[in-house]
């Protein structure tokens, strides 16, 4: 009789322990454990992060970090960290959270517009993916990469086509560069290559001209006409005489550092630089800025006309007046110069 009581007591204790253990497992795995009010929150796990660093990100988002920690150890997540961007949805249990941050890396939209240099592009991209600007600029300026892919320091900016792309947040600098190279090659399909050949221009030369066209006008509807002016000049051996190239050359000089040139003057035309298209015939050695896709296509599909000149239109700022003769162009140019003077813009 006494032994039976002992056995019953042991059985009851076992049931209590089993029940407590089952409750702990249930609460650790299945009970909602989020502590935020929004529909979801995000964590960003770096490639170098360890479990402690992941837990530090999660702690403000969870009601009970200890229960999460216990389950993470049980499921061996602590030694299997996956970098990336992850969503923690309101009401998730610890089990759901672990499954999410183990396998549901979210893509991010990476966007960049017309950056004026590789350094500025690196800074822009570093705000959107894990790779920092130092690693990005190192990848962007890798001379071995230039050689392997037919780029130079002067043409490298043309590989990066401004647009929006999907990446995983933990993309490395080299992987970002590789994706941009694929996008560049896809853009230069057979049709575009044939159009460049018909112009007698290489892809790099098209990009260089497109950068000038883009700096001349942000109006997509008149870019093909401006491209046509430059094509006409190239055909007859006339210097491009593109003011944006003078600005580009000037900004490389210490004298013009941290300045904004609003008015191109004769002194700028005397700058010794391969980018000075008043002094040098033909195209400059590379891009002066990152052209928009519209400007690239404007060069490849330029408007056929007989214009050789254009000047900014004082009556329609942002647009231009076109001329077939130098005398007509001089009239248009003087009208715009008068406008600049009236606005007190002298340099």
N, C-alpha and C positions, 0 to 999 in steps of 0.2 A: 504493500500500500504506500509506504513511504517512498519507495523507488518510483512508483507511478507518478506521485506528485512532483518528484524531481524532474522526471521526464516531461511532464506537462509544462512545468515551469520553463524548462529549457526550450521546449517547442514554442511557448508564448514569446519568450525573449527573442528567439530566432525570427518569429513572425514580425515582432516589433522592429527588429534590426532590418529585416528584409523590406518591411514597409517603409521604414525611414530611408533606406537606400534607394528604393524604387521612387519615393517622393523626391529625393535629391536628384536622381537621374532625370526624372520628369521635369523638375523645375529648372535644372541646368540645361536640358535639351529643348524642351517644348514650350516653356512659358515665355511670353514676350519680355524682352529685356532692354528695350530702347527707352531713352530718357529725353528725347527731343520732340518738339511739337510739329516740325515741318513734316511733309510727306516722306522725305528722304534726306539723308546726309551723305557726304562723300569723304572718303579717305584716300590719300595718295601715298602709296608705299614705294619708296625708292629701291633701286636695285641693290643698294648697300644696307638697307634697313634690316635689323634683326627683330626677333619677336618682342623684345622689350620696347622697342621704338614703335612697333605696330600697336602694342597694348597702350602705350601713352596716347596715341591718337584716338583709340577707341574709348578710353576711360571716360571722357566727358560726355560721350554719346550713350553710355550704358547705365542702367540702374545698379547692376551688381557685376563689377569687373571680376570678382573672385570666382563666381560661378562660370563666367566665360573662360577664365583662365584654367579652371579645372577641366572643362570639356575640351579646350584647345589642346591641353596636354594629353588627354585621353585619346583624342583623334589624331595625335601626332602632327598637329599643325605647327607647333612651335619650331620644328626643324624642317619645315617645308613652306617657307615664306615665298609668296609670288608677288613680284613688283607689278604696279599698275594703278589704275584709278578704279575704285570700287564704290558701289552704292549700298548704303545701309538703309533699308526701308523701315518706316515707322511700324512698330509692332512685331518686328522680326524676333525670333527666338535665337538663342546662342547657336543652335545647330544650323539654322538658316544663315546666320551671319558668317559662320565659319565656311559653310559651303560657298557663299557668295564671294568671300575674299580669297578663296582657294581657286576658283575656276571662272569667275565672271568678270574678267578684266574688260572695262568699258572703253570703247574708242572715244577719242576727243576730236573736235573739229579744229584744225590748225589753219589759220588764215593769215595771209600777209598781202599787203598792197605794194605799191611801187617804191621799194626801198632804194635809197641812193647809193648804197655800198654794201659789201658783204658784212662789214662790221655791224651796220644797222640791222641787216637781216638777221644776223646771229642774235642780237639783242631782242628782236621781235619774237623769234621762234623760242628763245629761252624762257619767255613768259608763258609758253603754252605746253611745253613738254618737259620731261625730266632733265634732258641734256642742258648743261649751262652754256653761257655765251662763249666761255673760253674753249670748251671742247668743240663747240660748233664752228667757231672761226678757225680753229686748227684744222678741222675737217674740210672747211670751205677753201682753205688756202694751201692744201696739200699739193705740192708740186708733182709728186708721183702720180696723183690722181689726174692732174692737168694733162700730163704726158700720155697717160693710158687712155684718156678720153678726148684728146684733141682740143684741149682748152689751154688758154694762157691766163696770166693775171689780168689782162685787159678784157678778155672775153668771158671769164668765169661767171660773172653776175648774170649773164644771159641764160644760164642753165636753170635758173629759178624763176618759174613762171608764176606770176601773182594770181592766186586763186584760193579756194578753200579745199582742204584735203582732210581725210580721216586718217588718224594715226592712233596707236596705243600711246598713252601718256608716257610710258617708260621707254619710248623709242630712243635709241642712242644717236649721237651726232652722225656716226657713219651710216646708220640705217636711214636716217632722215636724208642724208646726201644721196644715198643709193636710190631711194624712192623718187627724189627730184630728178635724178638722171633718167629713170624710167619714164617719168612724166614728160620730160624734155624730148626723149626719143619718140614717144607716142605722138606728141604734138607735131614733130617733124615727120609726118607720114609721106607717102610717095607723092601725093598731090602737091603738098607744100614744097617738097624738094624739087619737083619739076618746075614749079612756079619760080623758085629761086634761080634755078638753072636758066630759065628763059630770060631772067633779068640779067644774067651774067654775074650773079652774086652768090657767094657762099652763104651758108646758114649764119655764120658769125657776122658777115657783112650785112645781112638782112637785119639781124638783131641790133647792130650798131646804128643803122639808119633808122630803125624803128624807135630806138631810144631818143634820137634827135627829134623825130616826128612827134613823139609823145611829149617831150619837153617843150616843143613849139605850141602844141594845142592839146587840151584835154577833151576837146569836142570830137567825139567819135565820128560824127557825120562829115567833118571837114578834114579829118586825118588822111583819107585817100587822096584828096586834092593836094594837100601839102606834100605827101609822098610823091605825087606826080611832078611837082615842081623840082624836087631834088633828083628824081630820076631823069627829068629833062636836062638838068644841069650836068649830071654825070655823063649823059650820052654825048654832050657837045664839049666835054672837057672843061666846063666852067666850074670854078671853085664853089663849094657848097655855101660858104659864107653864112653859116648857121650860128646865130648869136648864142644859143645854149652851149655850144662847144667852147665859146670864149669864157663863159661863166665857169664851166667845168675846169678849164685850164687855169683860170684865175684862182679858184678856190684851193688849188693845190699849192699856191704860193703863200708863204708866211704873211705877206702884206695883206692878204684878203681873208685870213683866218678869222672865224667868228663874225664875218660881215655878210650882208645880204646885198647883192647887186641887183638893183631894180631898173637900172638904165645902162645899157651897153654903150660905152664911149670909145672914141678912137684909141685911147690909151690901152684899152683891152685888146684891140686888134694888133698891137705890137708885141704881145706876149709870145715868147719863144716856147712853143709846145707843139708836139705832133697832133694835139687836139685842136689847134687853132686852124679852123677850116677857111680862114681868110688868107693865111699865109701858105697853107698846104693844100694841094689839089687832092681830090678823091675823098674817100671815107677816112675817118680817124681810126686808130688801131684797135679800138674797142668801144664798149658801151659807155655812155656818159650818165646813164641811169637805168633802172629796170623798167623796160617798156611794158605797157599794158598789152593784153592780148589783142585788143582792138587796133593798136598801132602796128603790131607785127602783121596782122592780116591786112592792114591798110597798105603796107609796103608791097605785100605779095599780090594785092588786088588794087594797085594804085589807079587813080583816075587818069585816063588818057586825055590830055589837053595840051595847049600851047603856052601855058603860063610859065614864066621863068622867075617871077618875083611874088612876094607877098609881104604885107606889113600889118601889124595889129590895127584893128578897127576901133577908133575912139568912140564911135557911136554904138558899137556892139562889143563891149568888153568881153574878152575871151574868144572872140572870133577874128577873122582876118579879111583884108581886101587883097585881091589877086590882080596881077598885071602881067601883060605880055611884053610891054616895053619898059625901058629904064626910066623914061620921062614920066610915064604914068605912075610907076612905082615910087619915084622921088616925091611926087605930089602926095601919094598915100602916106609915105613915111614922114614927110614934113607935118602932115595933119596930126599924126600920132605924137610926134615930138612936141608939137605945140600943146597937145593935151597933157603930156607928162610935165612940161614946164608949168602949166596952169595949176597943176596939183602939187607943185613944189618938189617934184621928184627930179633931182639933178645928178644922182649917182646910184 
